[in-house]
Amino acid sequence: MSCSHDHAAENGVFGFDARGVSRRFRHAAIFGALESLSDGETMRFTNDHDPQPLLQQIRHRYGPQVQIDYVEREAGNVVIDFRITLAALTPEMQAAAEAETASGGCGGNGAGGCGCSH
């Protein structure tokens, strides 16, 4: 039997449909999903509106390590790719990210992770 997450990604792109997540938990779920990604992986985010406050939070929290690219931007259907780019980190930030991952934070236990400082 194979693990279901093996089929969840196509070319390192993992889907996240925010429309199915309660608004109360949405941002926390999105941050958790971002922090579970490894360098070079992408979360394809789908929503029913353009989440400008969320994008500002992501920029503030993760800086250049999360690249934000719109795939679709229509009324009622917004699709955004969030790509993890650890190469955008300074050497000091990269060392801290590696220490965080090794200690079990943000996708730790050798599973990769976003490398954030949270």
Biopython code that builds the backbone (N, CA, C, O; Angstrom):
import numpy as np
from Bio.PDB.StructureBuilder import StructureBuilder

atoms = [
    (1, "MET", "N", (0.852, -1.172, 0.000)),
    (1, "MET", "CA", (0.000, 0.000, 0.000)),
    (1, "MET", "C", (0.898, 1.235, 0.000)),
    (1, "MET", "O", (1.872, 1.293, 0.751)),
    (2, "SER", "N", (0.580, 2.217, -0.833)),
    (2, "SER", "CA", (1.389, 3.421, -0.888)),
    (2, "SER", "C", (0.768, 4.508, -0.028)),
    (2, "SER", "O", (-0.423, 4.479, 0.281)),
    (3, "CYS", "N", (1.588, 5.449, 0.343)),
    (3, "CYS", "CA", (1.143, 6.568, 1.172)),
    (3, "CYS", "C", (0.348, 7.539, 0.301)),
    (3, "CYS", "O", (0.748, 7.811, -0.831)),
    (4, "SER", "N", (-0.748, 8.059, 0.795)),
    (4, "SER", "CA", (-1.622, 8.907, -0.009)),
    (4, "SER", "C", (-0.960, 10.204, -0.442)),
    (4, "SER", "O", (-1.298, 10.739, -1.498)),
    (5, "HIS", "N", (-0.020, 10.727, 0.351)),
    (5, "HIS", "CA", (0.599, 11.991, -0.027)),
    (5, "HIS", "C", (1.486, 11.848, -1.252)),
    (5, "HIS", "O", (1.802, 12.850, -1.894)),
    (6, "ASP", "N", (1.899, 10.630, -1.597)),
    (6, "ASP", "CA", (2.702, 10.415, -2.796)),
    (6, "ASP", "C", (1.919, 10.810, -4.044)),
    (6, "ASP", "O", (2.509, 11.238, -5.036)),
    (7, "HIS", "N", (0.608, 10.671, -4.001)),
    (7, "HIS", "CA", (-0.224, 10.986, -5.146)),
    (7, "HIS", "C", (-0.818, 12.391, -5.054)),
    (7, "HIS", "O", (-1.471, 12.849, -5.992)),
    (8, "ALA", "N", (-0.601, 13.068, -3.950)),
    (8, "ALA", "CA", (-1.197, 14.382, -3.746)),
    (8, "ALA", "C", (-0.454, 15.473, -4.495)),
    (8, "ALA", "O", (-1.005, 16.550, -4.724)),
    (9, "ALA", "N", (0.782, 15.215, -4.879)),
    (9, "ALA", "CA", (1.579, 16.240, -5.539)),
    (9, "ALA", "C", (1.880, 15.832, -6.965)),
    (9, "ALA", "O", (2.116, 14.662, -7.269)),
    (10, "GLU", "N", (1.866, 16.818, -7.818)),
    (10, "GLU", "CA", (2.277, 16.612, -9.200)),
    (10, "GLU", "C", (3.430, 17.565, -9.450)),
    (10, "GLU", "O", (3.259, 18.783, -9.403)),
    (11, "ASN", "N", (4.598, 17.015, -9.715)),
    (11, "ASN", "CA", (5.797, 17.819, -9.952)),
    (11, "ASN", "C", (6.118, 18.746, -8.784)),
    (11, "ASN", "O", (6.526, 19.888, -8.994)),
    (12, "GLY", "N", (5.939, 18.268, -7.565)),
    (12, "GLY", "CA", (6.259, 19.073, -6.388)),
    (12, "GLY", "C", (5.237, 20.142, -6.075)),
    (12, "GLY", "O", (5.527, 21.058, -5.307)),
    (13, "VAL", "N", (4.044, 20.051, -6.651)),
    (13, "VAL", "CA", (2.980, 21.029, -6.397)),
    (13, "VAL", "C", (1.873, 20.331, -5.618)),
    (13, "VAL", "O", (1.274, 19.367, -6.095)),
    (14, "PHE", "N", (1.608, 20.831, -4.411)),
    (14, "PHE", "CA", (0.597, 20.268, -3.531)),
    (14, "PHE", "C", (-0.605, 21.207, -3.484)),
    (14, "PHE", "O", (-0.449, 22.413, -3.298)),
    (15, "GLY", "N", (-1.780, 20.662, -3.649)),
    (15, "GLY", "CA", (-2.993, 21.473, -3.631)),
    (15, "GLY", "C", (-3.462, 21.792, -2.222)),
    (15, "GLY", "O", (-3.338, 20.971, -1.313)),
    (16, "PHE", "N", (-4.001, 22.991, -2.050)),
    (16, "PHE", "CA", (-4.608, 23.408, -0.788)),
    (16, "PHE", "C", (-5.834, 24.237, -1.135)),
    (16, "PHE", "O", (-5.700, 25.374, -1.588)),
    (17, "ASP", "N", (-7.019, 23.693, -0.931)),
    (17, "ASP", "CA", (-8.261, 24.398, -1.221)),
    (17, "ASP", "C", (-8.791, 24.999, 0.072)),
    (17, "ASP", "O", (-9.362, 24.297, 0.906)),
    (18, "ALA", "N", (-8.601, 26.289, 0.229)),
    (18, "ALA", "CA", (-8.990, 26.977, 1.463)),
    (18, "ALA", "C", (-10.499, 27.057, 1.630)),
    (18, "ALA", "O", (-10.984, 27.284, 2.739)),
    (19, "ARG", "N", (-11.240, 26.877, 0.562)),
    (19, "ARG", "CA", (-12.701, 26.976, 0.645)),
    (19, "ARG", "C", (-13.286, 25.887, 1.530)),
    (19, "ARG", "O", (-14.403, 26.034, 2.026)),
    (20, "GLY", "N", (-12.556, 24.800, 1.737)),
    (20, "GLY", "CA", (-13.050, 23.704, 2.564)),
    (20, "GLY", "C", (-12.600, 23.784, 4.010)),
    (20, "GLY", "O", (-12.872, 22.873, 4.793)),
    (21, "VAL", "N", (-11.909, 24.866, 4.380)),
    (21, "VAL", "CA", (-11.397, 25.021, 5.740)),
    (21, "VAL", "C", (-12.186, 26.131, 6.425)),
    (21, "VAL", "O", (-12.373, 27.203, 5.850)),
    (22, "SER", "N", (-12.643, 25.887, 7.631)),
    (22, "SER", "CA", (-13.372, 26.895, 8.391)),
    (22, "SER", "C", (-12.554, 28.186, 8.472)),
    (22, "SER", "O", (-11.348, 28.147, 8.717)),
    (23, "ARG", "N", (-13.209, 29.316, 8.266)),
    (23, "ARG", "CA", (-12.502, 30.612, 8.299)),
    (23, "ARG", "C", (-11.722, 30.806, 9.598)),
    (23, "ARG", "O", (-10.656, 31.422, 9.604)),
    (24, "ARG", "N", (-12.249, 30.288, 10.673)),
    (24, "ARG", "CA", (-11.603, 30.441, 11.977)),
    (24, "ARG", "C", (-10.210, 29.802, 12.007)),
    (24, "ARG", "O", (-9.311, 30.294, 12.691)),
    (25, "PHE", "N", (-10.038, 28.712, 11.267)),
    (25, "PHE", "CA", (-8.780, 27.964, 11.288)),
    (25, "PHE", "C", (-7.943, 28.153, 10.030)),
    (25, "PHE", "O", (-6.851, 27.594, 9.927)),
    (26, "ARG", "N", (-8.431, 28.922, 9.087)),
    (26, "ARG", "CA", (-7.816, 28.990, 7.765)),
    (26, "ARG", "C", (-6.352, 29.420, 7.783)),
    (26, "ARG", "O", (-5.508, 28.722, 7.221)),
    (27, "HIS", "N", (-6.032, 30.542, 8.410)),
    (27, "HIS", "CA", (-4.651, 31.032, 8.370)),
    (27, "HIS", "C", (-3.698, 30.068, 9.059)),
    (27, "HIS", "O", (-2.601, 29.816, 8.561)),
    (28, "ALA", "N", (-4.107, 29.528, 10.197)),
    (28, "ALA", "CA", (-3.249, 28.566, 10.902)),
    (28, "ALA", "C", (-2.997, 27.336, 10.039)),
    (28, "ALA", "O", (-1.882, 26.815, 10.008)),
    (29, "ALA", "N", (-4.031, 26.869, 9.337)),
    (29, "ALA", "CA", (-3.878, 25.704, 8.460)),
    (29, "ALA", "C", (-2.943, 26.017, 7.304)),
    (29, "ALA", "O", (-2.134, 25.176, 6.915)),
    (30, "ILE", "N", (-3.048, 27.216, 6.754)),
    (30, "ILE", "CA", (-2.187, 27.616, 5.639)),
    (30, "ILE", "C", (-0.731, 27.709, 6.093)),
    (30, "ILE", "O", (0.165, 27.225, 5.401)),
    (31, "PHE", "N", (-0.492, 28.324, 7.244)),
    (31, "PHE", "CA", (0.885, 28.415, 7.761)),
    (31, "PHE", "C", (1.450, 27.019, 8.011)),
    (31, "PHE", "O", (2.604, 26.744, 7.679)),
    (32, "GLY", "N", (0.640, 26.140, 8.594)),
    (32, "GLY", "CA", (1.085, 24.773, 8.838)),
    (32, "GLY", "C", (1.438, 24.055, 7.547)),
    (32, "GLY", "O", (2.438, 23.340, 7.475)),
    (33, "ALA", "N", (0.609, 24.252, 6.525)),
    (33, "ALA", "CA", (0.881, 23.620, 5.230)),
    (33, "ALA", "C", (2.162, 24.172, 4.617)),
    (33, "ALA", "O", (2.970, 23.408, 4.091)),
    (34, "LEU", "N", (2.359, 25.479, 4.676)),
    (34, "LEU", "CA", (3.588, 26.073, 4.137)),
    (34, "LEU", "C", (4.820, 25.536, 4.860)),
    (34, "LEU", "O", (5.843, 25.249, 4.238)),
    (35, "GLU", "N", (4.710, 25.407, 6.167)),
    (35, "GLU", "CA", (5.852, 24.973, 6.971)),
    (35, "GLU", "C", (6.157, 23.489, 6.808)),
    (35, "GLU", "O", (7.199, 23.018, 7.264)),
    (36, "SER", "N", (5.266, 22.756, 6.168)),
    (36, "SER", "CA", (5.532, 21.338, 5.922)),
    (36, "SER", "C", (6.210, 21.103, 4.572)),
    (36, "SER", "O", (6.618, 19.981, 4.273)),
    (37, "LEU", "N", (6.331, 22.145, 3.761)),
    (37, "LEU", "CA", (6.950, 22.014, 2.448)),
    (37, "LEU", "C", (8.472, 22.055, 2.541)),
    (37, "LEU", "O", (9.039, 22.677, 3.440)),
    (38, "SER", "N", (9.106, 21.392, 1.610)),
    (38, "SER", "CA", (10.569, 21.406, 1.502)),
    (38, "SER", "C", (10.991, 22.387, 0.417)),
    (38, "SER", "O", (10.167, 22.845, -0.374)),
    (39, "ASP", "N", (12.254, 22.697, 0.390)),
    (39, "ASP", "CA", (12.812, 23.616, -0.603)),
    (39, "ASP", "C", (12.437, 23.167, -2.014)),
    (39, "ASP", "O", (12.620, 22.005, -2.377)),
    (40, "GLY", "N", (11.913, 24.097, -2.800)),
    (40, "GLY", "CA", (11.541, 23.820, -4.174)),
    (40, "GLY", "C", (10.112, 23.344, -4.353)),
    (40, "GLY", "O", (9.621, 23.303, -5.481)),
    (41, "GLU", "N", (9.432, 22.985, -3.276)),
    (41, "GLU", "CA", (8.052, 22.531, -3.381)),
    (41, "GLU", "C", (7.100, 23.728, -3.404)),
    (41, "GLU", "O", (7.433, 24.821, -2.946)),
    (42, "THR", "N", (5.917, 23.490, -3.947)),
    (42, "THR", "CA", (4.924, 24.546, -4.124)),
    (42, "THR", "C", (3.586, 24.104, -3.560)),
    (42, "THR", "O", (3.178, 22.953, -3.718)),
    (43, "MET", "N", (2.908, 25.037, -2.900)),
    (43, "MET", "CA", (1.534, 24.809, -2.482)),
    (43, "MET", "C", (0.647, 25.623, -3.410)),
    (43, "MET", "O", (0.758, 26.847, -3.463)),
    (44, "ARG", "N", (-0.238, 24.943, -4.144)),
    (44, "ARG", "CA", (-1.194, 25.630, -5.017)),
    (44, "ARG", "C", (-2.454, 25.891, -4.213)),
    (44, "ARG", "O", (-3.225, 24.977, -3.921)),
    (45, "PHE", "N", (-2.648, 27.141, -3.863)),
    (45, "PHE", "CA", (-3.709, 27.607, -2.976)),
    (45, "PHE", "C", (-4.910, 28.056, -3.801)),
    (45, "PHE", "O", (-4.765, 28.839, -4.740)),
    (46, "THR", "N", (-6.093, 27.561, -3.452)),
    (46, "THR", "CA", (-7.327, 27.954, -4.136)),
    (46, "THR", "C", (-8.261, 28.581, -3.115)),
    (46, "THR", "O", (-8.427, 28.067, -2.009)),
    (47, "ASN", "N", (-8.874, 29.709, -3.503)),
    (47, "ASN", "CA", (-9.767, 30.416, -2.592)),
    (47, "ASN", "C", (-10.873, 31.091, -3.397)),
    (47, "ASN", "O", (-10.792, 31.178, -4.622)),
    (48, "ASP", "N", (-11.906, 31.568, -2.703)),
    (48, "ASP", "CA", (-13.015, 32.242, -3.370)),
    (48, "ASP", "C", (-12.839, 33.756, -3.426)),
    (48, "ASP", "O", (-13.681, 34.453, -3.992)),
    (49, "HIS", "N", (-11.765, 34.270, -2.851)),
    (49, "HIS", "CA", (-11.473, 35.708, -2.890)),
    (49, "HIS", "C", (-9.964, 35.918, -2.851)),
    (49, "HIS", "O", (-9.210, 35.000, -2.527)),
    (50, "ASP", "N", (-9.532, 37.122, -3.179)),
    (50, "ASP", "CA", (-8.111, 37.473, -3.160)),
    (50, "ASP", "C", (-7.713, 37.783, -1.720)),
    (50, "ASP", "O", (-8.174, 38.779, -1.164)),
    (51, "PRO", "N", (-6.872, 36.959, -1.103)),
    (51, "PRO", "CA", (-6.580, 37.070, 0.332)),
    (51, "PRO", "C", (-5.441, 38.047, 0.656)),
    (51, "PRO", "O", (-4.398, 37.631, 1.160)),
    (52, "GLN", "N", (-5.630, 39.309, 0.378)),
    (52, "GLN", "CA", (-4.566, 40.294, 0.582)),
    (52, "GLN", "C", (-4.015, 40.326, 2.009)),
    (52, "GLN", "O", (-2.795, 40.378, 2.166)),
    (53, "PRO", "N", (-4.853, 40.297, 3.068)),
    (53, "PRO", "CA", (-4.286, 40.273, 4.425)),
    (53, "PRO", "C", (-3.404, 39.037, 4.664)),
    (53, "PRO", "O", (-2.357, 39.136, 5.304)),
    (54, "LEU", "N", (-3.826, 37.889, 4.155)),
    (54, "LEU", "CA", (-3.030, 36.673, 4.283)),
    (54, "LEU", "C", (-1.686, 36.833, 3.568)),
    (54, "LEU", "O", (-0.652, 36.447, 4.113)),
    (55, "LEU", "N", (-1.685, 37.391, 2.369)),
    (55, "LEU", "CA", (-0.436, 37.574, 1.620)),
    (55, "LEU", "C", (0.527, 38.475, 2.386)),
    (55, "LEU", "O", (1.732, 38.224, 2.414)),
    (56, "GLN", "N", (-0.012, 39.532, 3.009)),
    (56, "GLN", "CA", (0.844, 40.411, 3.821)),
    (56, "GLN", "C", (1.439, 39.647, 5.004)),
    (56, "GLN", "O", (2.616, 39.813, 5.325)),
    (57, "GLN", "N", (0.626, 38.813, 5.651)),
    (57, "GLN", "CA", (1.128, 38.011, 6.771)),
    (57, "GLN", "C", (2.219, 37.051, 6.308)),
    (57, "GLN", "O", (3.232, 36.886, 6.989)),
    (58, "ILE", "N", (2.021, 36.425, 5.167)),
    (58, "ILE", "CA", (3.024, 35.492, 4.643)),
    (58, "ILE", "C", (4.314, 36.228, 4.335)),
    (58, "ILE", "O", (5.393, 35.751, 4.685)),
    (59, "ARG", "N", (4.223, 37.390, 3.682)),
    (59, "ARG", "CA", (5.426, 38.181, 3.364)),
    (59, "ARG", "C", (6.158, 38.579, 4.641)),
    (59, "ARG", "O", (7.386, 38.515, 4.711)),
    (60, "HIS", "N", (5.393, 38.992, 5.649)),
    (60, "HIS", "CA", (6.012, 39.418, 6.907)),
    (60, "HIS", "C", (6.635, 38.236, 7.648)),
    (60, "HIS", "O", (7.743, 38.347, 8.174)),
    (61, "ARG", "N", (5.943, 37.129, 7.690)),
    (61, "ARG", "CA", (6.378, 35.964, 8.468)),
    (61, "ARG", "C", (7.528, 35.200, 7.821)),
    (61, "ARG", "O", (8.442, 34.751, 8.513)),
    (62, "TYR", "N", (7.487, 35.049, 6.485)),
    (62, "TYR", "CA", (8.460, 34.198, 5.800)),
    (62, "TYR", "C", (9.427, 34.948, 4.897)),
    (62, "TYR", "O", (10.439, 34.382, 4.482)),
    (63, "GLY", "N", (9.142, 36.201, 4.584)),
    (63, "GLY", "CA", (10.039, 36.982, 3.744)),
    (63, "GLY", "C", (10.273, 36.334, 2.386)),
    (63, "GLY", "O", (9.337, 35.818, 1.774)),
    (64, "PRO", "N", (11.519, 36.359, 1.910)),
    (64, "PRO", "CA", (11.808, 35.878, 0.558)),
    (64, "PRO", "C", (11.783, 34.360, 0.404)),
    (64, "PRO", "O", (11.905, 33.858, -0.713)),
    (65, "GLN", "N", (11.629, 33.627, 1.493)),
    (65, "GLN", "CA", (11.651, 32.173, 1.360)),
    (65, "GLN", "C", (10.341, 31.600, 0.824)),
    (65, "GLN", "O", (10.277, 30.413, 0.504)),
    (66, "VAL", "N", (9.288, 32.428, 0.719)),
    (66, "VAL", "CA", (8.040, 31.994, 0.082)),
    (66, "VAL", "C", (7.763, 32.943, -1.081)),
    (66, "VAL", "O", (7.488, 34.128, -0.890)),
    (67, "GLN", "N", (7.844, 32.393, -2.284)),
    (67, "GLN", "CA", (7.547, 33.150, -3.499)),
    (67, "GLN", "C", (6.061, 33.045, -3.772)),
    (67, "GLN", "O", (5.496, 31.953, -3.710)),
    (68, "ILE", "N", (5.417, 34.167, -4.074)),
    (68, "ILE", "CA", (3.976, 34.221, -4.291)),
    (68, "ILE", "C", (3.699, 34.559, -5.750)),
    (68, "ILE", "O", (4.115, 35.611, -6.235)),
    (69, "ASP", "N", (2.995, 33.664, -6.455)),
    (69, "ASP", "CA", (2.667, 33.880, -7.865)),
    (69, "ASP", "C", (1.206, 33.535, -8.119)),
    (69, "ASP", "O", (0.760, 32.429, -7.812)),
    (70, "TYR", "N", (0.461, 34.486, -8.681)),
    (70, "TYR", "CA", (-0.922, 34.218, -9.048)),
    (70, "TYR", "C", (-0.961, 33.316, -10.277)),
    (70, "TYR", "O", (-0.240, 33.542, -11.250)),
    (71, "VAL", "N", (-1.810, 32.294, -10.222)),
    (71, "VAL", "CA", (-2.065, 31.424, -11.361)),
    (71, "VAL", "C", (-3.367, 31.864, -12.027)),
    (71, "VAL", "O", (-3.447, 31.950, -13.253)),
    (72, "GLU", "N", (-4.382, 32.140, -11.214)),
    (72, "GLU", "CA", (-5.672, 32.673, -11.670)),
    (72, "GLU", "C", (-6.111, 33.743, -10.685)),
    (72, "GLU", "O", (-5.874, 33.635, -9.482)),
    (73, "ARG", "N", (-6.752, 34.774, -11.209)),
    (73, "ARG", "CA", (-7.209, 35.869, -10.345)),
    (73, "ARG", "C", (-8.531, 36.406, -10.893)),
    (73, "ARG", "O", (-8.587, 37.476, -11.499)),
    (74, "GLU", "N", (-9.587, 35.635, -10.664)),
    (74, "GLU", "CA", (-10.919, 35.991, -11.130)),
    (74, "GLU", "C", (-11.845, 36.125, -9.927)),
    (74, "GLU", "O", (-11.577, 35.571, -8.861)),
    (75, "ALA", "N", (-12.923, 36.858, -10.106)),
    (75, "ALA", "CA", (-13.916, 36.969, -9.032)),
    (75, "ALA", "C", (-14.448, 35.578, -8.707)),
    (75, "ALA", "O", (-14.937, 34.875, -9.591)),
    (76, "GLY", "N", (-14.353, 35.183, -7.447)),
    (76, "GLY", "CA", (-14.841, 33.890, -7.007)),
    (76, "GLY", "C", (-13.880, 32.736, -7.192)),
    (76, "GLY", "O", (-14.152, 31.629, -6.729)),
    (77, "ASN", "N", (-12.751, 32.970, -7.866)),
    (77, "ASN", "CA", (-11.773, 31.900, -8.081)),
    (77, "ASN", "C", (-10.371, 32.493, -8.158)),
    (77, "ASN", "O", (-9.970, 33.066, -9.171)),
    (78, "VAL", "N", (-9.641, 32.339, -7.057)),
    (78, "VAL", "CA", (-8.268, 32.820, -6.991)),
    (78, "VAL", "C", (-7.370, 31.624, -6.732)),
    (78, "VAL", "O", (-7.608, 30.847, -5.807)),
    (79, "VAL", "N", (-6.334, 31.479, -7.553)),
    (79, "VAL", "CA", (-5.366, 30.399, -7.398)),
    (79, "VAL", "C", (-3.986, 31.032, -7.320)),
    (79, "VAL", "O", (-3.581, 31.793, -8.198)),
    (80, "ILE", "N", (-3.266, 30.698, -6.239)),
    (80, "ILE", "CA", (-1.939, 31.276, -5.998)),
    (80, "ILE", "C", (-0.967, 30.147, -5.715)),
    (80, "ILE", "O", (-1.276, 29.234, -4.949)),
    (81, "ASP", "N", (0.204, 30.205, -6.329)),
    (81, "ASP", "CA", (1.279, 29.270, -6.014)),
    (81, "ASP", "C", (2.193, 29.895, -4.975)),
    (81, "ASP", "O", (2.691, 31.006, -5.159)),
    (82, "PHE", "N", (2.412, 29.171, -3.878)),
    (82, "PHE", "CA", (3.378, 29.564, -2.853)),
    (82, "PHE", "C", (4.541, 28.590, -2.981)),
    (82, "PHE", "O", (4.402, 27.409, -2.661)),
    (83, "ARG", "N", (5.687, 29.078, -3.449)),
    (83, "ARG", "CA", (6.854, 28.217, -3.678)),
    (83, "ARG", "C", (7.907, 28.489, -2.613)),
    (83, "ARG", "O", (8.266, 29.636, -2.350)),
    (84, "ILE", "N", (8.391, 27.419, -2.008)),
    (84, "ILE", "CA", (9.431, 27.531, -0.983)),
    (84, "ILE", "C", (10.781, 27.652, -1.679)),
    (84, "ILE", "O", (11.148, 26.808, -2.497)),
    (85, "THR", "N", (11.523, 28.719, -1.343)),
    (85, "THR", "CA", (12.814, 28.987, -1.956)),
    (85, "THR", "C", (13.819, 29.307, -0.864)),
    (85, "THR", "O", (14.045, 30.471, -0.531)),
    (86, "LEU", "N", (14.417, 28.267, -0.315)),
    (86, "LEU", "CA", (15.373, 28.486, 0.769)),
    (86, "LEU", "C", (16.654, 29.138, 0.264)),
    (86, "LEU", "O", (17.403, 29.705, 1.058)),
    (87, "ALA", "N", (16.924, 29.071, -1.039)),
    (87, "ALA", "CA", (18.110, 29.715, -1.593)),
    (87, "ALA", "C", (18.047, 31.232, -1.400)),
    (87, "ALA", "O", (19.078, 31.903, -1.456)),
    (88, "ALA", "N", (16.846, 31.778, -1.171)),
    (88, "ALA", "CA", (16.686, 33.210, -0.946)),
    (88, "ALA", "C", (17.153, 33.628, 0.447)),
    (88, "ALA", "O", (17.243, 34.820, 0.742)),
    (89, "LEU", "N", (17.448, 32.651, 1.303)),
    (89, "LEU", "CA", (17.882, 32.944, 2.660)),
    (89, "LEU", "C", (19.359, 33.300, 2.698)),
    (89, "LEU", "O", (20.148, 32.815, 1.887)),
    (90, "THR", "N", (19.719, 34.148, 3.642)),
    (90, "THR", "CA", (21.133, 34.434, 3.873)),
    (90, "THR", "C", (21.767, 33.202, 4.508)),
    (90, "THR", "O", (21.044, 32.353, 5.032)),
    (91, "PRO", "N", (23.091, 33.076, 4.481)),
    (91, "PRO", "CA", (23.731, 31.919, 5.120)),
    (91, "PRO", "C", (23.350, 31.771, 6.598)),
    (91, "PRO", "O", (23.194, 30.651, 7.084)),
    (92, "GLU", "N", (23.200, 32.887, 7.315)),
    (92, "GLU", "CA", (22.821, 32.832, 8.717)),
    (92, "GLU", "C", (21.409, 32.286, 8.878)),
    (92, "GLU", "O", (21.148, 31.475, 9.767)),
    (93, "MET", "N", (20.495, 32.735, 8.012)),
    (93, "MET", "CA", (19.119, 32.254, 8.058)),
    (93, "MET", "C", (19.060, 30.776, 7.691)),
    (93, "MET", "O", (18.285, 30.025, 8.283)),
    (94, "GLN", "N", (19.877, 30.343, 6.712)),
    (94, "GLN", "CA", (19.902, 28.944, 6.300)),
    (94, "GLN", "C", (20.389, 28.054, 7.445)),
    (94, "GLN", "O", (19.821, 26.988, 7.680)),
    (95, "ALA", "N", (21.439, 28.483, 8.165)),
    (95, "ALA", "CA", (21.954, 27.708, 9.289)),
    (95, "ALA", "C", (20.892, 27.569, 10.376)),
    (95, "ALA", "O", (20.726, 26.492, 10.949)),
    (96, "ALA", "N", (20.177, 28.650, 10.659)),
    (96, "ALA", "CA", (19.113, 28.605, 11.661)),
    (96, "ALA", "C", (17.986, 27.676, 11.203)),
    (96, "ALA", "O", (17.413, 26.944, 12.009)),
    (97, "ALA", "N", (17.675, 27.711, 9.909)),
    (97, "ALA", "CA", (16.621, 26.847, 9.363)),
    (97, "ALA", "C", (17.014, 25.382, 9.488)),
    (97, "ALA", "O", (16.183, 24.547, 9.843)),
    (98, "GLU", "N", (18.265, 25.063, 9.203)),
    (98, "GLU", "CA", (18.725, 23.682, 9.304)),
    (98, "GLU", "C", (18.683, 23.207, 10.750)),
    (98, "GLU", "O", (18.318, 22.062, 11.017)),
    (99, "ALA", "N", (19.055, 24.082, 11.689)),
    (99, "ALA", "CA", (19.000, 23.719, 13.105)),
    (99, "ALA", "C", (17.558, 23.500, 13.543)),
    (99, "ALA", "O", (17.274, 22.574, 14.304)),
    (100, "GLU", "N", (16.644, 24.345, 13.068)),
    (100, "GLU", "CA", (15.221, 24.216, 13.399)),
    (100, "GLU", "C", (14.669, 22.900, 12.869)),
    (100, "GLU", "O", (13.954, 22.194, 13.581)),
    (101, "THR", "N", (14.996, 22.567, 11.626)),
    (101, "THR", "CA", (14.514, 21.330, 11.019)),
    (101, "THR", "C", (15.058, 20.119, 11.761)),
    (101, "THR", "O", (14.326, 19.159, 11.998)),
    (102, "ALA", "N", (16.337, 20.153, 12.129)),
    (102, "ALA", "CA", (16.951, 19.025, 12.831)),
    (102, "ALA", "C", (16.334, 18.829, 14.214)),
    (102, "ALA", "O", (16.310, 17.714, 14.734)),
    (103, "SER", "N", (15.834, 19.921, 14.811)),
    (103, "SER", "CA", (15.258, 19.818, 16.144)),
    (103, "SER", "C", (13.770, 19.484, 16.130)),
    (103, "SER", "O", (13.142, 19.396, 17.185)),
    (104, "GLY", "N", (13.205, 19.299, 14.942)),
    (104, "GLY", "CA", (11.808, 18.878, 14.868)),
    (104, "GLY", "C", (10.830, 19.971, 14.521)),
    (104, "GLY", "O", (9.634, 19.691, 14.436)),
    (105, "GLY", "N", (11.263, 21.202, 14.315)),
    (105, "GLY", "CA", (10.343, 22.274, 13.966)),
    (105, "GLY", "C", (10.137, 22.385, 12.480)),
    (105, "GLY", "O", (11.026, 22.026, 11.709)),
    (106, "CYS", "N", (9.013, 22.862, 12.062)),
    (106, "CYS", "CA", (8.700, 23.145, 10.658)),
    (106, "CYS", "C", (9.090, 22.013, 9.733)),
    (106, "CYS", "O", (9.916, 22.187, 8.837)),
    (107, "GLY", "N", (8.509, 20.881, 9.947)),
    (107, "GLY", "CA", (8.793, 19.751, 9.064)),
    (107, "GLY", "C", (10.049, 19.019, 9.461)),
    (107, "GLY", "O", (10.715, 18.415, 8.620)),
    (108, "GLY", "N", (10.375, 19.066, 10.731)),
    (108, "GLY", "CA", (11.602, 18.445, 11.230)),
    (108, "GLY", "C", (11.588, 16.935, 11.131)),
    (108, "GLY", "O", (10.852, 16.360, 10.330)),
    (109, "ASN", "N", (12.398, 16.306, 11.943)),
    (109, "ASN", "CA", (12.580, 14.853, 11.898)),
    (109, "ASN", "C", (13.101, 14.408, 10.544)),
    (109, "ASN", "O", (12.779, 13.318, 10.071)),
    (110, "GLY", "N", (13.926, 15.275, 9.908)),
    (110, "GLY", "CA", (14.523, 14.937, 8.634)),
    (110, "GLY", "C", (13.581, 15.029, 7.460)),
    (110, "GLY", "O", (13.909, 14.568, 6.367)),
    (111, "ALA", "N", (12.411, 15.617, 7.663)),
    (111, "ALA", "CA", (11.412, 15.661, 6.592)),
    (111, "ALA", "C", (11.491, 16.923, 5.756)),
    (111, "ALA", "O", (10.626, 17.137, 4.906)),
    (112, "GLY", "N", (12.486, 17.764, 5.957)),
    (112, "GLY", "CA", (12.556, 19.013, 5.232)),
    (112, "GLY", "C", (11.860, 20.102, 6.005)),
    (112, "GLY", "O", (11.881, 20.075, 7.236)),
    (113, "GLY", "N", (11.257, 21.042, 5.356)),
    (113, "GLY", "CA", (10.518, 22.100, 6.032)),
    (113, "GLY", "C", (10.849, 23.432, 5.432)),
    (113, "GLY", "O", (11.791, 23.559, 4.650)),
    (114, "CYS", "N", (10.078, 24.421, 5.794)),
    (114, "CYS", "CA", (10.204, 25.733, 5.175)),
    (114, "CYS", "C", (11.436, 26.491, 5.634)),
    (114, "CYS", "O", (11.899, 27.392, 4.935)),
    (115, "GLY", "N", (11.974, 26.145, 6.791)),
    (115, "GLY", "CA", (13.140, 26.853, 7.289)),
    (115, "GLY", "C", (12.799, 28.153, 7.988)),
    (115, "GLY", "O", (13.688, 28.969, 8.235)),
    (116, "CYS", "N", (11.528, 28.367, 8.314)),
    (116, "CYS", "CA", (11.168, 29.609, 8.995)),
    (116, "CYS", "C", (11.746, 29.610, 10.408)),
    (116, "CYS", "O", (12.217, 28.584, 10.899)),
    (117, "SER", "N", (11.705, 30.742, 11.037)),
    (117, "SER", "CA", (12.270, 30.854, 12.377)),
    (117, "SER", "C", (11.211, 30.681, 13.451)),
    (117, "SER", "O", (11.428, 31.095, 14.590)),
    (118, "HIS", "N", (10.074, 30.083, 13.128)),
    (118, "HIS", "CA", (8.988, 29.900, 14.100)),
    (118, "HIS", "C", (8.947, 28.508, 14.621)),
    (118, "HIS", "O", (8.094, 28.183, 15.447)),
]
sb = StructureBuilder()
sb.init_structure("model")
sb.init_model(0)
sb.init_chain("A")
sb.init_seg("    ")
for serial, (resi, resn, name, xyz) in enumerate(atoms, 1):
    if name == "N":
        sb.init_residue(resn, " ", resi, " ")
    sb.init_atom(name, np.array(xyz, "f"), 0.0, 1.0, " ", f" {name:<3s}", serial, name[0])
structure = sb.get_structure()
